[in-house]
């Protein structure tokens, strides 16, 4: 699957990732997501890595806050379940 981030095409792929839940690979423009994630954890990790793809210089703590807030908004709007928050 591909998405546009800042006008650039990024590919989203899943694989087993023992040390991380996700990773934005800038040189390859691939967003890697751990294949074991589902539900809100998957959504939060995807939002987190898309934010890294949009701006790799943003501090990690800001990315974490942004992804958590977006995930919470998706729960409140009914797109994600309340049980995992």
C-alpha positions as CSV (number, residue, x, y, z in Angstrom):
1,X,0.0,0.0,0.0
2,X,1.3,3.5,-0.7
3,X,0.3,6.9,0.7
4,X,1.4,10.5,-0.1
5,X,3.2,12.3,2.7
6,X,4.4,15.8,1.9
7,X,4.0,15.2,-1.9
8,X,6.2,12.1,-1.7
9,X,5.1,8.5,-2.1
10,X,5.7,6.3,0.9
11,X,5.1,2.5,1.0
12,X,3.6,1.0,4.1
13,X,4.8,-2.6,4.9
14,X,4.4,-4.9,7.8
15,X,6.9,-7.3,9.2
16,X,7.9,-8.8,12.6
17,X,9.9,-6.1,14.4
18,X,11.3,-7.4,17.7
19,X,12.8,-4.1,18.8
20,X,10.3,-1.5,17.6
21,X,6.6,-1.2,16.8
22,X,7.3,0.8,13.7
23,X,10.0,2.7,11.7
24,X,10.0,5.4,9.0
25,X,12.8,4.5,6.6
26,X,13.6,7.9,4.9
27,X,16.1,6.7,2.3
28,X,13.7,4.0,1.0
29,X,10.5,5.9,1.9
30,X,9.0,2.9,3.6
31,X,7.0,2.9,6.8
32,X,7.5,-0.4,8.6
33,X,4.8,-1.5,11.1
34,X,5.2,-4.6,13.3
35,X,3.0,-7.4,12.0
36,X,1.9,-8.3,15.5
37,X,0.1,-5.0,16.1
38,X,-3.7,-4.6,15.7
39,X,-6.5,-2.2,16.8
40,X,-5.5,1.0,18.5
41,X,-1.9,0.0,18.9
42,X,-1.6,-0.4,15.1
43,X,-3.4,2.9,14.5
44,X,-1.2,4.8,17.0
45,X,2.0,3.3,15.5
46,X,0.9,4.1,12.0
47,X,0.1,7.7,12.9
48,X,3.4,8.0,14.7
49,X,5.4,6.7,11.8
50,X,3.5,8.9,9.3
51,X,4.4,11.9,11.4
52,X,8.0,10.9,11.2
53,X,7.7,10.5,7.4
54,X,6.2,14.1,7.3
55,X,9.1,15.6,9.3
56,X,12.0,13.5,10.4
57,X,13.5,16.3,12.5
58,X,10.5,16.6,14.9
59,X,11.4,15.5,18.4
60,X,10.3,12.1,19.4
61,X,8.2,13.3,22.4
62,X,6.2,15.6,20.1
63,X,5.6,12.8,17.7
64,X,4.4,10.6,20.6
65,X,2.0,13.3,21.8
66,X,0.6,14.0,18.3
67,X,0.0,10.3,17.6
68,X,-1.6,9.7,21.0
69,X,-3.9,12.7,20.5
70,X,-4.9,11.6,17.0
71,X,-5.6,8.0,18.3
72,X,-7.7,9.4,21.1
73,X,-9.7,11.5,18.6
74,X,-10.3,8.5,16.4
75,X,-11.6,6.6,19.5
76,X,-13.9,9.5,20.5
77,X,-15.3,9.7,16.9
78,X,-16.0,6.0,16.9
79,X,-13.4,4.9,14.4
80,X,-11.5,2.9,17.0
81,X,-12.7,0.9,20.0
82,X,-12.7,2.4,23.5
83,X,-11.5,-0.8,25.1
84,X,-7.8,-0.4,24.0
85,X,-7.2,3.1,25.3
